[in-house]
Amino acid sequence: MIVIPTIDLRHGLCVLPGPPPADESLLLGSPVMVARSWAHAGFQRLHVIDADAEGGTGSNAAVVEDVIRDGALAIQTSGGVLSTDQIERFVDAGATLVVVGARGVEEPDWLASVAEFFPGMIVVSTDVHERRVVTRGWVHSVPLDIFDLIGDLTGLPLGGVLLSAVGGNGHRSAMDLALIEDLVQACDFPVMTLGGVLAMPDLRALEHRGVVAAVIGNVLDNGQLDARLVADEFGA
């Protein structure tokens, strides 16, 4: 299993995850330089989130392309990817994976078409609450059991699925390891997780259950987890 750090992009800058920053203390700086810092720490892949595109307030696609083309790490892109043209743009720039969210879950015909056109490069992302699929920022609950969704995805040439657990009030909760283990066994493609990691034993528990990658952000940004120790064990 590998650990994949995240960076969030707003208005062309790298920021701490969450709402738009109220002051410059929350700005991390140039996305390319921040990406290089994660490479220097020993990581091999980076999860780049276009927070403006995800929130429908703008786009940082050109900045994402700059990070990809810099080549410091392999890049998987995420946030507001809603069209085939967007996917093609990131693939042409050299992205390793492109993560699609709500549209991939809600429009299976579109997902099937882009998966066939970009085999092994599309990752479907969804939140899960009490086994149910949740999209649109933890607000819209699709009447679909997560295992039914996995069944619908079976056979598509996907690069994987990215799953995160959510609490009842829209906050990420502790990982449901039993559910994750069952999902890994049910999938014929790689399973990645997002969130829920607070300490090294959490990462080892995910690895033990067959997760191929854990995408994590704040616990690395705020030093709760030592980035170099994490990279030494899970960087590649």
Steps between C-alpha positions, in 0.01 A plus 500: 500500500609855433405826669406787270515856642248755377518863398196728462503776239309828531553801276820348366657446843546202726291533817411297805192280445163643597315827432670786312783641715417809700860612525837432344611278789296219340673533163770243432638670189590391149338166410808390307729576795268327747488196271878494487513513879291181519732337250798608708338339805500169315151465350447378145142612426290808578121551510423846359156644580363795302290640785363784286376260232362269767302788650388633163676834550779480243773283359868435567542263205801689364670486841425128529666453160806691624530264798460196277755618244752596768548127547604499864241230577234295328174697520141394544258786445169557678234762550224604263589261219170488312583458131689278263690806375629571852620143537672511163673826590652352817590171332673687218694701760626174652272428796533148638133481608193723473246484782133551417235548764124550488457481122685170491259357756181654365561454125619143442490529120738796506727322746509190283590706194788687665628182667514331160663802338759541780550143626664471841505877552158580650438477875145524634475693827210482742420552866332219688270535800349188654569308176315757290659707226511873577582773246476878462697595809340250737155646424354278228459135594464276197254212563778255436685259725877529457523131412240549227712784362808277506302236316402756234865601458626144468638431156583862418870567432533736796816615673326450832242631743567765767284459811453719804282447807278784616333567833137586548564876500720508192829459683743228411484229761726221613556236238267202482773242456259208472317673217825591327622140520173373352518757219857406413391138469201599284696720256681383191689832489721684752343656810632827640380682811469868583498628858468327835874464559629645827806289577738244353296201629208625286717474190620153593141390558407617150801325349408179683153513341628531146459874435745604228525870591398733783445863401562726799534873553466690826685251720807550281455876454471567873778261603271259684673231296870532422516521120843342469406206721183446300694524172763256624234236565234586243660733246544253219 
